[in-house]
Amino acid sequence: MLFRMTRAVTLFCVFALTGVAQMPLSVDKLVEFIKSSVSQKLPDREVATQVAAFRLTSKLEDKVIEDLQGMGAGPRTVAALTKLADQSAKLAVAAPKPAPPKYVEPPAPPPGDQEKILAEVRDYALNYTASLPNFICLQVTRRSVDAHFQPGGRGSWSPTDTIHEKLSYFDRQEKYEAISVNGNAMFGKTWESLGGSISRGEFGSLLRDVFEPATDAVIGWDHWGTWDGKLAYVFHYTVLQPRSHYSVDYEKKQHIVPGYHGLFYVEKGKNVILRLTIDPDMPEGFPVQEIHQEIKYGYFPINGQNYLLPLTSAVQSRAGSFGSRNEIEFRKYQKYSADTSIKFDDSDEPAAPEPNKPPTPPQPQPK
């Protein structure tokens, strides 16, 4: 029965073309038909029958037939196409389709506007932690490694473990309580006891350090972009080593504070940061040669009000040919109280999307 049903659908597709087979057909439409027949794996004999009935409006060139044959057109279909080429030999070659308009990035905001934007962003970043409510959330960290990681490559990552932690934010202080590792209960243990690669600072310290006056970061315009469907100003920044607070520990044996650089995406209009990237300038001789960190922020409701909070964070590093990657999600944000508990499960549900997200107009292409 299944075979008969499939066959009926195939024949319907072919017969549906019969009614238009005598109509003039452009080479582009012919190519679309052949590509579609190949993808649907229609019988070569039936496709060739349809092709033989077509009448072209422009010259079919040999190169087009060769390309279609390379895509999988059968021998009977190729023979029918060759006859069409002979029949259309005296016709003019169709004019090439005009190239799609090339995207031209709008000019950067004037220097005065950039100064105003950065002043608002700096004020936002420096007061970010003070604006947050007391809350708890679930932090899920998926760790993976690549024993043969190559610089510049995507990596072939093998999962090692999944860590669930309860994160409490109270009086501008973060507290982490391990819940489980790979489903095994870890209540009462600190995150330091987990071992392996761990990152912290997503709740304001990394953001604040870029804009602290004492850090004296060099900030400049980079490009227009979009992030999470929102039009964004993108700025680059550099923090020199003598003023850096970015800390890297290796196996609790070696410790450095490197300089770093990166990008931050600022939502146009609101002038709040949606994304922050961090690339430490690792010194020669240190076991870890590369680190790349990226934090994405999203809106979450807490006690009836939306707050811009970390949504995801990713940290990737390389020590020799050994790569390590942590992918972090923040879930189940809720108001903090001393007796608040957080419902926990091991499901791989996605991070919560931004609520009530309005439609956005066409945006420039991001870099």
C-alpha positions in Angstrom: 0.0 0.0 0.0 2.8 2.4 0.8 4.4 1.8 -2.6 1.1 2.4 -4.4 0.6 5.7 -2.5 4.1 6.9 -3.3 3.7 6.0 -6.9 0.4 7.8 -7.1 2.0 11.0 -5.8 4.9 10.7 -8.2 2.6 10.3 -11.2 0.4 13.1 -10.0 3.5 15.4 -10.1 4.3 14.4 -13.6 0.8 14.6 -15.0 0.3 18.0 -13.4 3.1 19.2 -15.7 1.4 17.8 -18.8 -1.1 20.5 -19.0 1.6 23.2 -19.2 4.1 21.2 -21.3 3.1 22.9 -24.6 3.4 26.3 -23.0 6.6 28.4 -23.7 9.2 27.7 -21.0 12.3 29.7 -20.0 15.6 27.9 -19.5 15.5 28.9 -15.8 12.1 27.2 -15.4 13.5 24.1 -17.2 16.4 24.0 -14.9 14.1 24.2 -11.9 12.0 21.3 -13.2 15.1 19.1 -13.8 16.5 19.9 -10.3 13.1 19.2 -8.7 12.7 15.9 -10.6 16.2 14.8 -9.5 15.5 15.7 -5.8 12.2 13.8 -6.0 13.9 10.9 -7.8 11.3 10.8 -10.5 11.8 8.1 -13.2 14.2 9.1 -15.9 11.8 7.9 -18.7 8.9 10.1 -17.4 11.1 13.2 -16.9 12.5 12.8 -20.5 8.9 12.5 -21.8 8.0 15.8 -20.2 11.2 17.5 -21.4 10.5 16.4 -25.0 7.2 18.3 -24.9 8.6 21.6 -23.8 9.1 24.6 -26.1 11.9 27.0 -25.0 11.8 30.7 -25.2 15.6 31.1 -25.3 18.7 29.1 -26.3 19.7 26.1 -24.2 23.4 26.0 -24.0 25.5 22.8 -23.7 27.1 24.0 -20.4 23.6 24.0 -18.8 23.0 20.4 -19.9 26.4 19.4 -18.6 25.6 21.0 -15.2 22.2 19.2 -15.0 23.8 15.9 -15.9 26.3 16.5 -13.1 23.4 17.1 -10.7 21.9 13.7 -11.5 19.8 14.1 -14.7 19.4 10.6 -16.2 20.6 9.6 -19.7 17.1 9.8 -21.3 16.6 13.2 -19.8 20.0 14.3 -21.1 19.1 13.1 -24.6 15.8 15.0 -24.5 17.7 18.1 -23.3 20.1 17.8 -26.2 17.2 17.8 -28.7 15.8 20.9 -27.0 19.3 22.5 -27.4 19.2 21.8 -31.1 15.7 23.1 -31.5 16.6 26.3 -29.6 19.9 26.9 -31.3 18.8 29.9 -33.3 17.2 31.6 -30.3 19.0 34.3 -28.3 20.6 33.4 -25.0 18.5 34.7 -22.1 19.8 37.8 -20.4 21.5 36.9 -17.1 19.5 37.7 -14.0 20.6 40.9 -12.4 22.7 40.4 -9.3 20.9 41.0 -6.0 21.7 44.5 -4.6 24.8 44.4 -2.5 24.3 45.3 1.1 25.8 48.6 1.9 26.3 49.2 5.6 24.9 52.6 6.9 27.5 55.1 8.0 28.6 55.0 11.6 26.8 57.3 14.0 28.4 60.8 14.2 31.1 61.0 16.8 28.9 63.2 19.0 26.1 60.5 18.9 28.6 57.8 19.7 29.8 59.7 22.8 26.2 59.9 24.0 25.6 56.2 23.3 28.7 55.2 25.2 27.9 57.5 28.1 24.5 55.8 28.5 26.1 52.3 28.1 28.8 53.1 30.6 26.2 54.3 33.1 24.1 51.2 32.5 27.1 48.8 32.9 28.4 50.4 36.1 25.0 50.4 37.7 23.9 47.0 36.3 24.3 45.0 39.5 22.6 47.7 41.6 19.6 47.4 39.2 19.1 43.7 39.7 16.6 42.2 42.1 17.4 39.4 44.5 16.7 36.2 42.7 17.5 32.6 42.3 17.9 30.6 39.0 19.1 27.3 37.7 22.5 27.3 36.0 23.1 24.4 33.6 26.7 23.9 32.3 27.5 21.4 29.6 31.2 20.7 29.4 32.9 19.0 26.5 36.5 18.4 25.2 38.4 17.9 22.0 41.7 16.1 22.5 42.9 17.1 19.0 41.7 20.7 18.8 43.3 22.8 16.1 43.5 26.6 16.2 40.9 28.1 13.9 38.9 24.9 13.6 35.4 24.2 14.8 36.5 21.3 16.9 35.1 17.8 17.3 33.6 18.0 20.8 32.9 15.1 23.1 30.6 15.7 26.0 32.1 15.0 29.4 29.5 16.1 31.9 26.5 18.3 32.7 26.4 20.3 35.9 23.2 21.7 37.5 23.7 24.5 40.1 21.4 26.7 42.1 22.5 30.3 41.7 21.4 32.7 44.4 21.8 36.5 43.8 21.3 38.4 47.1 22.6 41.9 48.0 24.7 41.9 44.8 26.5 38.7 45.8 26.4 35.5 43.8 26.2 32.1 45.6 26.5 28.8 43.8 25.2 25.5 45.2 25.9 22.3 43.2 22.8 20.2 42.6 24.0 17.4 40.4 26.6 16.2 38.0 25.3 13.9 35.2 22.2 13.3 37.3 24.0 12.3 40.5 23.1 14.4 43.5 25.7 16.9 44.7 23.8 18.8 47.4 25.9 20.5 50.0 29.1 20.5 47.8 30.7 23.7 46.5 31.4 24.4 42.9 35.1 24.4 43.6 34.9 20.7 44.4 33.6 19.9 40.9 37.0 20.3 39.2 37.6 20.9 35.5 36.9 24.2 33.7 34.5 26.6 35.5 33.7 30.2 34.6 32.1 32.9 36.7 31.4 36.7 36.4 28.4 36.6 34.0 26.3 38.7 36.5 27.9 42.0 36.2 31.6 41.8 37.1 32.8 41.1 33.6 30.6 43.8 32.2 31.5 46.4 34.9 35.2 45.8 34.5 35.1 46.9 30.8 33.6 50.3 31.7 35.3 51.1 35.1 37.1 54.4 34.8 40.2 52.8 36.4 40.2 50.2 33.6 40.7 52.9 31.0 39.5 50.6 28.2 40.1 51.8 24.7 36.7 51.8 23.0 35.8 52.5 19.3 33.1 52.0 16.7 33.2 48.7 14.9 30.1 48.1 12.8 26.3 47.9 12.6 24.9 44.5 13.5 21.8 42.7 14.7 21.5 40.4 17.7 18.4 38.4 18.7 16.5 40.3 16.0 17.4 43.7 17.3 19.3 46.4 15.5 22.6 46.9 17.4 25.6 49.3 17.6 28.7 47.2 17.8 31.8 48.6 19.5 35.2 47.1 20.0 37.3 47.5 23.2 40.7 46.7 24.5 41.8 46.5 28.2 45.6 46.6 28.7 47.2 44.1 31.1 48.3 46.5 33.8 44.6 47.6 34.3 43.0 44.2 33.8 41.1 42.2 36.4 40.4 39.2 34.2 41.8 36.1 36.0 42.9 32.8 34.6 43.8 29.8 36.7 45.3 26.6 35.3 44.8 23.4 37.4 45.1 25.5 40.5 48.8 25.7 39.9 49.4 28.7 37.7 47.6 32.1 37.8 47.7 35.1 35.5 45.8 38.3 34.9 46.0 39.0 31.1 44.8 42.0 29.1 41.9 41.3 26.9 39.8 42.7 24.0 36.4 42.0 22.4 33.1 43.4 21.2 29.9 44.5 22.8 26.5 44.8 21.1 24.3 47.7 22.2 20.6 47.6 21.5 19.7 50.7 19.5 17.3 53.0 21.3 17.5 51.3 24.7 21.3 51.5 24.8 21.7 48.3 26.8 24.2 45.5 26.2 22.9 42.4 24.5 26.1 40.5 23.9 29.7 40.7 25.2 32.7 38.9 23.9 36.0 38.5 25.7 39.3 37.4 24.2 42.2 37.4 26.7 45.7 38.2 25.3 47.4 35.1 26.6 51.2 35.4 27.3 53.7 33.1 25.7 54.6 30.1 27.9 51.3 29.9 29.7 49.7 26.4 29.2 46.4 27.9 28.0 47.1 29.6 24.7 43.5 30.7 23.6 40.3 31.6 25.4 37.1 33.0 23.9 34.1 33.9 26.0 30.7 35.1 24.9 27.8 36.2 27.1 24.3 36.8 25.7 21.6 38.7 27.6 17.9 38.3 27.4 14.8 39.6 29.2 13.2 37.6 32.0 10.2 38.4 34.3 10.9 38.4 38.0 8.1 39.4 40.4 6.1 41.0 37.5 8.9 43.0 36.0 11.3 42.3 33.1 15.0 42.4 33.7 17.9 42.0 31.3 19.8 39.0 32.6 22.4 36.5 31.3 20.7 34.0 29.0 23.7 32.0 27.8 27.4 32.0 28.2 30.1 30.0 26.3 33.8 29.7 27.1 36.2 27.9 24.8 39.9 27.4 25.5 42.9 25.6 24.1 46.0 24.2 25.9 48.3 22.8 23.2 46.0 20.5 21.2 43.5 20.0 24.0 40.3 22.0 23.7 37.7 22.6 26.4 34.3 24.1 25.9 31.6 25.1 28.4 28.1 26.0 27.3 26.0 27.6 30.1 22.3 28.3 30.2 20.5 30.2 32.9 16.9 29.1 33.5 14.0 29.4 35.9 14.7 32.9 37.2 12.4 33.7 40.2 12.2 36.0 43.1 14.6 35.2 46.0 13.5 34.5 49.5 15.2 32.6 52.3 12.9 29.6 51.9 12.7 29.6 48.1 13.3 26.3 46.5 13.8 25.7 42.8 12.2 22.9 40.9 14.8 20.9 39.3 14.8 18.4 36.4 17.3 16.9 34.0 15.4 17.8 30.9 17.2 19.5 28.1 14.6 22.2 27.7 15.9 25.3 25.8 16.7 28.5 27.6 13.6 30.8 28.1 13.0 33.1 25.2 12.4 36.8 25.6 8.7 37.3 26.5 6.4 39.4 24.4 9.0 40.0 21.8 7.6 42.6 19.3 8.1 42.3 15.6 11.2 44.1 14.2 11.6 46.0 10.9 14.2 44.8 8.3 17.6 45.1 9.8 21.2 45.5 8.4 23.1 42.3 7.9 25.3 41.4 11.0 29.0 40.7 10.6 
